[in-house]
Amino acid sequence: MIHTFDSHYRGPCRQERAEQIDAISWLVVHYPAEFALIFHAPNESAGNAFHHSIRAKEGVKAGVFDIIHLGGTDQWRAGCFEMKRLDRTKSKVSAEQKAWGEAADSRGCFVAICYGFEEFKKAWLFYLSGLRSE
């Protein structure tokens, strides 16, 4: 199941990058032990066709979610979090992201699309509660 965390806010909002920076900063402060196994796989970049062909050969894939946690100490279940702008009408989940999220879910990963930093926090806490109770 791909979980969606959306406050239903509609209006002016920050760029996705700002939401992700806040999420990572919050994890560093509040979950330092878990942060050791968290990373961002940069899969978005400008460049020409040659640049993109080299990145593909290096393993860069379209659709990979923004924040990946390799798993918890109680159970080895990965968490995959896609960050979006607070106003969901200003962000789109691409076909590649949907496919990647479905593939991760089919392999037992926790998968969440988070519209804004506050929604990321809710998703993270929900994810952690599942790690501890399963």
Residue pairs with C-beta under 8 A, 6 or more apart in sequence:
1 105
1 111
2 98
2 101
2 102
2 105
2 111
2 112
2 113
3 110
3 111
3 112
3 113
3 123
3 126
4 112
4 113
4 115
5 112
5 113
5 114
5 115
5 119
5 120
5 122
5 123
5 126
6 88
6 115
6 119
7 86
7 115
7 116
7 118
7 119
9 86
9 87
9 115
9 116
10 87
10 89
11 87
12 87
13 85
13 86
13 87
13 90
13 116
14 85
14 86
15 85
16 66
16 83
16 84
16 85
16 91
19 83
19 84
19 85
19 86
19 114
19 116
19 117
19 120
20 40
20 66
20 67
20 83
22 117
22 120
23 67
23 81
23 83
23 114
23 117
23 120
23 121
23 124
24 38
24 40
24 67
26 117
26 120
26 121
27 34
27 35
27 38
27 124
28 35
31 124
33 73
34 69
34 72
34 128
37 69
37 70
37 71
38 67
38 68
38 69
38 70
39 67
39 68
40 66
40 67
40 68
41 60
41 64
41 68
42 60
43 60
43 61
43 62
43 63
43 64
45 51
45 55
47 55
61 96
61 100
62 94
62 96
62 100
63 94
63 95
63 96
63 97
63 98
63 99
63 100
63 101
64 100
65 80
65 81
65 82
65 97
65 100
65 101
65 104
65 111
66 81
66 82
66 83
67 79
67 80
67 81
67 83
67 120
68 78
68 79
68 80
68 81
69 78
69 79
69 80
69 81
69 127
70 76
70 78
71 77
71 78
71 79
71 131
72 128
72 131
72 132
74 131
74 132
75 131
75 134
77 108
77 109
77 110
77 130
77 131
77 134
78 104
78 108
78 109
78 110
79 109
79 110
79 111
79 112
79 124
79 127
80 101
80 104
80 109
80 110
80 111
80 112
81 112
81 113
81 114
81 120
81 123
81 124
82 93
82 97
82 101
82 112
82 113
82 114
83 114
83 120
84 91
84 93
84 113
84 114
84 115
84 116
85 91
85 115
85 116
86 115
86 116
86 117
86 118
86 119
87 115
88 115
91 115
93 113
101 111
101 113
104 111
105 111
110 127
110 130
112 123
112 126
112 127
114 120
114 122
114 123
